[in-house]
């Protein structure tokens, strides 16, 4: 690997992955609830 690729892989991610994971989970739950409400109205 080149030094540039190594530097990119070793760099800290811009967004904290824990926050991204919880945000994705909450968004998925919200979409599911909205879809169920739309389906069973």
HELIX and SHEET records of a PDB file:
HELIX    1   1 UNK A    3  UNK A   10  1                                   8    
HELIX    2   2 UNK A   17  UNK A   39  1                                  23    
END                                                                             
